[in-house]
Amino acid sequence: MRSVCVYCGSSDKANSAYLNAAYEMGAVIAARGLQLVYGAGVTGLMGAIANGALESGGEVIGVLPEIFNTPTLAHNGLTRLEIVENMHQRKARLAELADAFIALPGGYGTLEELFEILTWAQIGLHQKPVGLLNVRRYFDPLLELVEKASSEGFIYHEHRGLFTSCDDPNSLLEALLNHTPPAGLERWLTRPS
């Protein structure tokens, strides 16, 4: 593993506990000698994670759609900034650059990015590890929903193993570094008709 993509919220109204956790996650990624890849924002958790990595001597690559390339939204201190045409290109480029994925608390965009990358793993497009940093138990309702979907037959049991959840940045990164894809993932594609 050389790089970690982080999806997270850009809201400036986020609780300071989330901002602090994002900063710490960035610092932990840098301390492990890993490159941070993210959406290039300067606000909210996005800015905090980038600053955590940069201030700990890490490399940070940001991928930003043209629509967000403004002085108030784009982080101007990154190691490298890539400007792309749209959100679809941004997500594809982030996935291409990353060896692992982490979701921190966030809103619609964060959740959409998380579920897209999990869906890609489910259908066999990648086998990269995915983790949730469950700060202040933010993801507990989501974890309950995944369990409900599994118990109701909408998600195969082995697909529950496509991600891990921890409340501590060091523990989460360690889990991702030791990740082994769950057995039986091909069942989604090879099930009998």
Number of C-alpha atoms within 10 A of each C-alpha: 13 13 20 26 24 28 26 30 25 22 15 14 11 14 11 12 11 23 23 16 24 30 24 21 27 30 26 20 24 23 14 13 17 19 25 27 26 30 27 27 27 22 19 21 29 29 26 25 32 35 23 22 27 21 14 18 13 23 20 26 21 25 24 27 19 14 12 16 15 11 9 11 17 22 21 15 14 19 14 14 18 14 17 17 11 13 16 10 15 21 19 12 18 22 20 10 18 19 22 22 26 24 22 27 24 21 12 10 13 18 17 13 18 22 13 13 20 23 15 13 20 22 15 13 11 15 19 21 26 27 22 24 26 22 20 12 13 16 20 13 10 12 16 11 12 16 16 13 15 16 12 10 10 11 16 17 16 17 22 17 16 22 21 17 20 17 16 15 23 16 13 21 24 11 18 23 13 9 19 13 16 14 10 12 20 12 14 15 10 9 7 6 3
